[in-house]
Amino acid sequence: MKSHTLDRSAYSPLLLTRVAAGWRKLAEDERRGIVSAAHIAADLAALDAPAALLATAGRVVQDEIHHLEVCARVLEELDPGARVSARFECAIVRPTPEEAVLARTLVTEFALGKPVTAAAFAAARALVREPLFGWAYTELLHDETRHATFGARAAAWVIRAWSIPQRQALWTECLTRGVPTAPRARDAEAEELGLLPGETDCTLPRWILPHLEPLGLHPRPANAQALVH
């Protein structure tokens, strides 16, 4: 299929190496996403979450596996000798989950983190000129909205009995800690080919706000311009 192939002869080996390095990092991020989603599904099950929520959690795990497969397909084209390992360090037996830790993960990594990831994928797709990368970023992008809303819904269920002060403390902690991202130097040539942009827009899109309302978590007016676009 044309959208899944790349004419490597059209690009310098150094450029292909830089882009491949970025996709290897992205593949590792997706691998960690699989483990995180599996742990969240196990924790929700341990807390007797509703079946519909558990079904969505399972779908998120499947999505993350697909994302890793997409990264592997891109890396095969960038570096024919590249292989993405299928091994996962994911404990089967989980201790009784801490609600505060689970809620923080759901809000930080999913409800707040996924919209930022989606913005990065959309920005990358707008820059690339090769069908391979356009296809890959589309595949990665279209699940992120569902994952963000899942995080908000699951967190709302976890903290359903929490007091207002507890919810406010969670919101403050999530905004303070955020999702750690390592700064990357800009590489315009590699980004035009298919590398994820070095600069990421970390403001929240307005579409996520209605999904945060059931959590009782709202950006303060003073922070609205910094958090929302």
Long-range contacts (C-beta under 8 A, 24 or more apart in sequence): 2-131, 3-131, 3-132, 3-134, 3-135, 4-73, 4-77, 4-132, 4-135, 5-77, 5-132, 6-77, 6-78, 6-130, 6-132, 8-77, 8-78, 11-193, 15-189, 15-190, 15-193, 16-78, 16-79, 17-79, 18-187, 18-190, 18-195, 19-78, 19-190, 19-193, 19-194, 19-195, 20-75, 20-78, 20-79, 20-82, 22-190, 22-195, 22-196, 23-71, 23-74, 23-75, 23-78, 23-194, 23-195, 24-75, 24-82, 26-71, 26-196, 27-68, 27-71, 27-72, 27-75, 27-84, 30-64, 30-67, 30-68, 30-71, 31-68, 31-85, 31-88, 33-64, 33-67, 34-61, 34-64, 34-65, 34-68, 34-88, 34-90, 35-88, 35-89, 35-90, 36-105, 36-109, 37-61, 37-64, 38-88, 38-90, 39-90, 39-91, 39-94, 40-102, 40-105, 40-106, 40-154, 42-94, 42-97, 43-94, 43-97, 43-102, 44-102, 44-154, 44-158, 46-94, 46-96, 46-97, 47-97, 47-99, 47-102, 47-158, 49-154, 49-157, 50-157, 53-153, 53-154, 53-157, 56-146, 56-150, 56-153, 56-154, 57-150, 57-154, 59-146, 60-143, 60-146, 60-147, 60-150, 63-143, 63-146, 63-147, 66-139, 66-143, 67-139, 67-140, 67-143, 70-136, 70-139, 70-140, 71-136, 73-136, 74-132, 74-133, 74-136, 74-194, 77-132, 99-158, 99-159, 100-170, 102-158, 103-155, 103-158, 103-159, 103-170, 104-170, 104-173, 104-174, 104-177, 106-151, 106-152, 106-154, 106-155, 106-158, 107-151, 107-152, 107-155, 107-170, 107-171, 107-174, 107-215, 107-217, 108-174, 108-177, 108-178, 108-179, 109-151, 109-179, 110-147, 110-148, 110-150, 110-151, 110-152, 110-154, 110-155, 111-148, 111-149, 111-151, 111-152, 111-155, 111-208, 111-211, 111-212, 111-215, 112-148, 112-151, 112-174, 112-175, 112-178, 112-179, 112-204, 112-208, 113-148, 113-151, 113-179, 114-144, 114-145, 114-147, 114-148, 114-151, 115-144, 115-145, 115-148, 115-204, 115-205, 115-207, 115-208, 116-179, 116-200, 116-201, 116-202, 116-204, 117-144, 118-144, 118-145, 118-148, 118-205, 119-200, 119-201, 119-205, 120-196, 120-197, 120-200, 120-201, 121-196, 123-197, 123-200, 123-201, 124-191, 124-194, 124-195, 124-196, 124-197, 127-191, 127-192, 127-197, 128-192, 128-193, 128-194, 129-192, 129-193, 130-193, 130-194, 132-194, 133-193, 133-194, 136-194, 145-207, 148-208, 148-211, 149-208, 149-211, 152-208, 152-211, 152-212, 152-214, 152-215, 153-211, 153-214, 155-215, 156-214, 156-215, 159-215, 164-216, 167-215, 167-216, 167-217, 170-217, 171-215, 171-217, 171-218, 174-217, 175-223, 175-227, 178-202, 201-229, 203-227, 203-228, 203-229, 204-228, 204-229, 205-229
